[in-house]
Amino acid sequence: MASTLDDRLGKHEVFTQIVGRAPFGGQFSGDVPEFEIKPEDKDKVYSLVKRMQKCYSDKPATYPVKVYYSGRFTEIDQAFVSNDPKVFKEAVRGLMVAIDCE
């Protein structure tokens, strides 16, 4: 059986699993409600993001959607290794806002 990191997960599913509702439900683009990332869920959230990132791994570096999300993925990677829950949540929130705005 393949590991979960081998599986791809679309951005809307990632948003729904992290935020708890489907994207585009706010009053305007980027209107993401408050959500919580419990310390015990940090690895799960990171795995969801990596599965989304895998959707763009075989695309050329200039692929517009890959470029759009690449900075967010980098921020999340750095925040994950920083081990600072606030920094990690803010990085993930930035990705959620980007998904909701797309």
N, C-alpha and C positions, 0 to 999 in steps of 0.2 A: 504494500500500500504506500502511496506517495505521501510525503510529509505535507503539512498544511502550507509551508512556504512554497511548495511546487504548484499549488493551486492558485489560480488567478481569481480575483474578486473585483467586481465592478465598483466604480466610485459611489454609486447610489446605495449599494448594499453596505459598503464601508461606512458611509455617512449614517445610514439607518441604524447599524449596529452600535456605533459609537455615541451618536446623539440621542437615539431612542425615538426618532421620528423620521419620516422621509424628507429629503431636501425639498426646497421651494415652498415650504409651508408658512414662511414668515410673511410679513407685510411688504418686504422689499428684498432684492437680491442681497445675499450676505447676511440676512437676518437670522442668525443661528441662535437658538435658545441656549441658556446655560445648561451645561452637562457636567457630569462628574466622572473623573477617572480615579477609581479606588486604587490604592497602592497594589493590591493583589491582582488588579486587571491591567497593569502597565504592560506586561509581556503580551497579553492578548491583544491589546490595542495596537501595539507595535507590530505584531504579526499581521493584523488586518491591514495596516498601512503598507507593509512590505508586499502583501498579496496584491494590493491595488497597484503598487509600483511595478510589479512584475508584468502587468498588462502592457506597459510601455517599454519593457526591456529590449524587445526585438525591433523597436522602431528606430529610425535614424535619429541622430542627435538633434537634427533641425525640425523634427516632427512637432508641429505647433502645440499639441496637448502635452506632449512630453516636456517641452520647454516650459509651458505654463506651470506644471506641477513640480519640476525638478528642484527649484529652490525650496519649496515646502518640504520635499522629501529629505533634502540635506539638513534643514533645520530640525526636523524630527529625529534624524539619526544623531545629530549632535546633542539634542536635548535628552535623548534616551541614555546616552553614555554619561551625561552630566550627573545623572541620578538626582536631579532636582525636580520634584513633582510639579511645581508651579511652571517651570520652564517647559517641561514636557507637555503639560496641558495647553499652554499658550501656543506651542508649536503645532499641536494637533488641532487646536481651534483654528489656527491660520489655514490649515488644509481644509477644514470643514467649511470655512467661509469661502475659500477658493472654489470648492465643489458647488456650493450653493449659488455662487455668482456665475458659474460657467453656463 
